[in-house]
Amino acid sequence: MIDDEDMTNRVVLVTGATGGIGRAAARRLGGRGATVVVTGRSRERGQAAVAEIEQAGGEGAFVRADFAAMAAVRGLADAFRKRYDRLDVLIHNAACSHDERRVTDDGYEKALAVNHLAPYLLTHELLDLLRASAPARVVSTSSTVHRRGAIDLDDLQLETDYDALDAYARSKLANLLFTTELAARLDGTGVTANAVHPGFVPDSGLYRDASMPVRAATAVAARLPFVGTSVQDAADGIVRLAAASEEAEINGTYFEGCERADLDSRLRDERLRERLWNASADLVGVDPAWP
């Protein structure tokens, strides 16, 4: 655990932090003295997370946001701006996985919306605060399952052939393509972008909407010794990338836990990264020329 570096006067935004890994990371960053803003769908759980942050020694705040709706993402950015004039660390942790194809009110396949489009848009909306607060960091929670993912820009929302694991893997690959492209575009600005796979975390809450067999298997795995990672241990990589001084200049890197991992070869495909970037901009209605 790496909880000794002071973060007093720094402001951190952690999405998907009302439970699981995000909540553990938020509490530990609060313990370093940071002001930590957490988001999620449950006000009750959000207020409990804030209480833990404050008990740990930080200042906490909760903003309710459902990342299935891009209007909610914009609303989160607006609410954040009204209260804070800086952003030192933006942690993209919110994620979902569903056993069947679901479409949001915006018309997006839900895993794509929550896991990729929402962090893409939120970064766009808050990037000026990150740049003004530089050195600043963007940290994304990814997954090693991205290696089985595929990006088909002609069927980005899996309209023709849906599989739950494929949808999740594709969204995690999109996370990494976005992170790598963002890092390249921000190189030299003082804002870094990196991603981390926290491990298999049965208690993370990610699997609550998965199929019954997946939920059952996850419940069994959670009770077996040496299978999976605890929520607390899984937060190590996020906390390290968010706060450790030795990671301050690391940019465009993928970690598994606290160790650097080999990049998927597709992340070096500049054309694929650019095409996904532009397609994402079109879906959420922003100018693809940013930043």
C-alpha positions in Angstrom: 0.0 0.0 0.0 1.2 3.5 -0.9 -0.5 5.9 1.4 2.3 8.2 2.6 2.4 11.0 0.0 0.7 14.2 1.0 -2.1 15.5 -1.3 -3.2 18.5 0.7 -4.7 21.2 -1.6 -5.2 18.8 -4.5 -8.6 18.1 -5.9 -9.5 14.6 -7.2 -12.6 13.4 -9.0 -13.3 9.7 -8.9 -16.2 8.3 -10.9 -18.0 5.1 -9.8 -16.8 5.7 -6.3 -19.9 4.9 -4.2 -18.6 1.3 -3.8 -15.9 -1.2 -4.7 -12.5 -0.2 -5.9 -13.4 3.5 -6.5 -14.7 4.0 -3.0 -11.5 2.3 -1.5 -9.3 4.5 -3.7 -11.3 7.7 -2.8 -11.0 6.9 0.9 -7.2 6.4 0.7 -6.7 9.6 -1.3 -8.7 11.4 1.3 -6.4 9.9 3.9 -3.6 11.8 2.1 -5.4 15.1 2.7 -6.9 15.4 -0.8 -10.3 16.9 -1.6 -12.1 14.0 -3.2 -15.3 14.3 -5.2 -17.1 11.0 -5.8 -19.8 10.2 -8.2 -22.4 7.4 -8.5 -26.1 6.7 -8.9 -26.9 6.2 -5.2 -27.1 9.3 -3.0 -27.1 7.2 0.2 -24.0 5.3 -0.9 -22.4 8.5 -2.1 -22.9 10.2 1.3 -21.4 7.1 3.0 -18.4 7.4 0.8 -18.0 11.0 1.6 -18.2 10.2 5.4 -15.3 7.7 4.9 -13.2 10.2 3.1 -13.7 12.8 5.8 -13.1 10.3 8.5 -9.8 9.4 6.8 -8.8 13.1 7.0 -9.8 14.5 3.6 -12.6 16.7 2.4 -15.3 14.9 0.4 -18.2 15.7 -1.8 -20.8 13.7 -3.8 -22.3 14.5 -7.1 -25.0 12.1 -8.4 -24.5 11.1 -12.0 -25.7 8.2 -14.1 -23.1 7.7 -16.8 -25.6 6.1 -19.2 -26.8 9.6 -20.0 -24.4 12.1 -21.7 -26.5 15.0 -20.3 -25.6 13.7 -16.8 -21.9 13.7 -17.7 -22.2 17.3 -18.8 -24.2 18.1 -15.6 -21.4 16.5 -13.5 -18.8 18.7 -15.2 -21.0 21.8 -14.7 -21.6 21.0 -11.0 -17.9 20.4 -10.5 -16.9 23.7 -12.1 -19.3 25.6 -9.8 -17.6 24.4 -6.8 -13.9 23.9 -7.8 -11.5 26.0 -9.8 -8.9 23.2 -10.2 -8.7 19.5 -10.9 -5.4 17.6 -10.2 -6.5 14.1 -10.8 -9.4 12.7 -12.8 -10.0 9.0 -12.2 -12.3 7.2 -14.6 -13.6 4.2 -12.6 -17.3 3.8 -13.4 -18.1 0.7 -15.5 -20.9 -1.7 -16.2 -21.5 -5.1 -17.8 -24.8 -6.6 -18.7 -25.9 -10.0 -19.8 -28.0 -8.7 -22.7 -27.8 -5.8 -25.0 -29.2 -2.6 -23.5 -29.7 0.7 -25.2 -29.6 4.0 -23.3 -32.1 6.8 -23.7 -29.4 8.5 -25.9 -29.5 5.5 -28.2 -26.1 4.0 -27.3 -25.3 0.5 -26.4 -25.0 0.8 -22.6 -21.5 -0.7 -22.0 -20.1 1.5 -24.7 -21.8 4.6 -23.2 -20.8 4.0 -19.5 -17.4 2.5 -20.0 -16.1 4.6 -22.9 -18.2 7.5 -24.1 -18.8 8.9 -20.6 -15.1 9.1 -19.7 -14.3 10.5 -23.2 -16.9 13.3 -22.8 -16.0 14.0 -19.1 -12.3 14.4 -20.0 -13.3 16.8 -22.8 -15.5 18.8 -20.5 -12.9 19.1 -17.7 -9.6 19.2 -19.6 -9.1 22.9 -19.3 -9.2 22.6 -15.5 -6.7 19.8 -15.7 -4.4 21.8 -17.9 -4.7 24.8 -15.6 -3.8 22.7 -12.6 -0.8 20.9 -14.2 1.0 18.8 -13.3 -2.2 16.8 -13.4 -3.2 13.2 -14.1 -5.9 11.2 -15.8 -6.2 7.6 -14.6 -8.5 5.0 -16.2 -9.5 1.7 -14.7 -9.2 -0.8 -17.5 -9.1 -4.6 -17.7 -6.8 -7.3 -19.1 -9.9 -8.6 -20.9 -9.3 -5.8 -23.4 -7.0 -8.2 -25.2 -9.9 -10.3 -26.4 -11.8 -7.1 -27.5 -12.3 -6.0 -31.1 -13.1 -2.5 -32.4 -15.3 -2.6 -35.5 -16.0 1.0 -36.4 -18.8 -0.1 -38.7 -20.6 -1.9 -35.8 -19.2 0.0 -32.8 -22.4 -0.6 -30.8 -22.6 -4.4 -31.5 -26.0 -4.1 -33.3 -25.5 -7.3 -35.4 -24.0 -9.8 -32.9 -24.1 -9.1 -29.2 -22.1 -11.0 -26.6 -21.8 -9.6 -23.0 -18.1 -10.4 -22.6 -17.3 -9.1 -26.1 -19.1 -5.9 -25.3 -17.2 -5.4 -22.1 -13.9 -6.3 -23.7 -14.5 -3.9 -26.6 -15.3 -1.1 -24.2 -12.1 -1.8 -22.2 -10.1 -1.8 -25.4 -11.7 1.5 -26.3 -10.6 2.9 -22.9 -7.0 2.0 -23.7 -7.1 3.4 -27.2 -8.5 6.6 -25.8 -6.0 6.8 -23.0 -3.1 6.2 -25.4 -4.3 8.8 -27.9 -5.1 11.3 -25.1 -1.5 10.8 -23.7 0.0 11.5 -27.2 -2.1 14.6 -27.7 -1.3 15.9 -24.3 2.4 15.1 -24.3 4.4 18.0 -23.0 1.4 19.9 -21.5 1.9 18.7 -17.9 -1.2 16.4 -18.0 -0.6 12.7 -18.2 -2.9 9.8 -19.0 -2.5 6.2 -17.9 -4.6 3.1 -17.4 -4.5 0.3 -14.9 -6.0 -3.2 -14.7 -6.8 -3.8 -11.0 -7.2 -7.6 -11.2 -10.2 -9.8 -10.9 -12.1 -8.3 -8.0 -15.2 -10.4 -7.2 -16.5 -7.8 -4.7 -16.2 -4.8 -7.0 -19.9 -4.7 -7.9 -19.2 -4.8 -11.6 -20.9 -8.2 -12.0 -24.2 -7.2 -10.3 -26.0 -7.0 -13.7 -24.3 -10.0 -15.3 -26.1 -13.2 -16.1 -27.0 -15.6 -13.3 -24.2 -18.1 -14.2 -21.6 -15.3 -14.1 -22.9 -13.9 -10.8 -22.9 -17.4 -9.3 -19.4 -18.1 -10.5 -18.2 -14.8 -9.1 -19.8 -15.5 -5.8 -18.0 -18.8 -5.6 -14.7 -17.3 -6.6 -15.0 -14.6 -3.9 -15.0 -17.4 -1.3 -12.0 -19.3 -2.6 -8.5 -18.6 -1.3 -6.0 -17.2 -3.8 -8.6 -16.4 -6.4 -9.2 -12.8 -7.2 -8.1 -9.6 -5.6 -9.6 -7.8 -2.6 -11.1 -4.4 -3.2 -8.4 -2.8 -1.0 -5.5 -4.5 -2.9 -7.1 -3.6 -6.2 -7.1 0.0 -5.4 -3.3 0.0 -5.1 -2.7 0.6 -8.8 -5.2 3.5 -9.0 -3.8 5.2 -5.9 -0.3 4.8 -7.2 -1.0 6.3 -10.6 -3.0 9.1 -9.0 -0.5 10.1 -6.3 2.9 8.6 -6.3 5.7 11.1 -7.2 7.6 8.4 -9.1 4.7 8.1 -11.5 4.4 11.9 -12.1 5.9 11.8 -15.6 4.7 8.4 -16.7 2.4 8.9 -19.7 0.5 6.6 -22.1 1.3 3.5 -20.0 -0.8 0.5 -19.1 -0.3 -1.1 -15.7 -1.5 -4.4 -14.2 -1.7 -3.6 -10.6 1.4 -1.6 -9.7 3.5 -3.1 -12.5 3.9 -1.9 -16.1 2.5 -4.3 -18.6 3.2 -4.8 -22.3 0.9 -2.7 -24.5 -1.5 -4.5 -26.8 -0.1 -3.9 -30.3 -3.3 -2.3 -31.4 -2.6 0.6 -29.1 0.2 1.6 -31.3 -2.1 1.8 -34.3 -2.4 5.6 -34.7 -5.0 5.4 -37.4 -7.3 3.1 -35.3 -6.9 5.5 -32.3 -7.7 8.5 -34.4 -10.8 6.8 -36.0 -12.2 5.8 -32.7 -11.5 9.3 -31.3 -13.4 10.9 -34.1 -16.2 8.4 -34.0 -16.6 9.0 -30.2 -16.6 12.8 -30.8 -19.4 12.4 -33.3 -21.4 10.2 -31.0 -21.2 12.7 -28.0 -21.4 15.8 -30.1 -18.0 17.5 -29.7 -15.4 18.8 -32.1 -12.9 15.9 -32.7 -10.1 18.4 -33.0 -9.7 18.6 -29.2 -7.6 19.1 -27.2 
